[in-house]
């Protein structure tokens, strides 16, 4: 899978220097923006981890949230599109804001007594 083909990446932060400690991993997604180098900008769900990934797959961390930002590029692994995202991408947009994204019916998929 190439960098251009992936909209999701698994970013691996380096562990403590000089040991085989636990490494932290974060999934980031492209949300339409470009980074300062002109390449696609990816963020985690909360928007705290921001990484620019080049067409060749080099990942440059801009912000790391609660994790330290290393001086060198972090490891980035392209991920396949999530099955639900593929399904939603093929469906027509629902008519109203309260419509269920899978069935397209207003109020569908809600638990009884919750609207």
Secondary structure, DSSP 8 states (H G I E B T S, - for coil): --TTT-SEEEEE---STTS-----EEEEEEEEEE-TTSSEEEE-TTS-EEEEE-TT--EEEEEETTS---SS-BEEEEE---HHHHHHHHS---SSTTB-TTT--BTTT--TT--
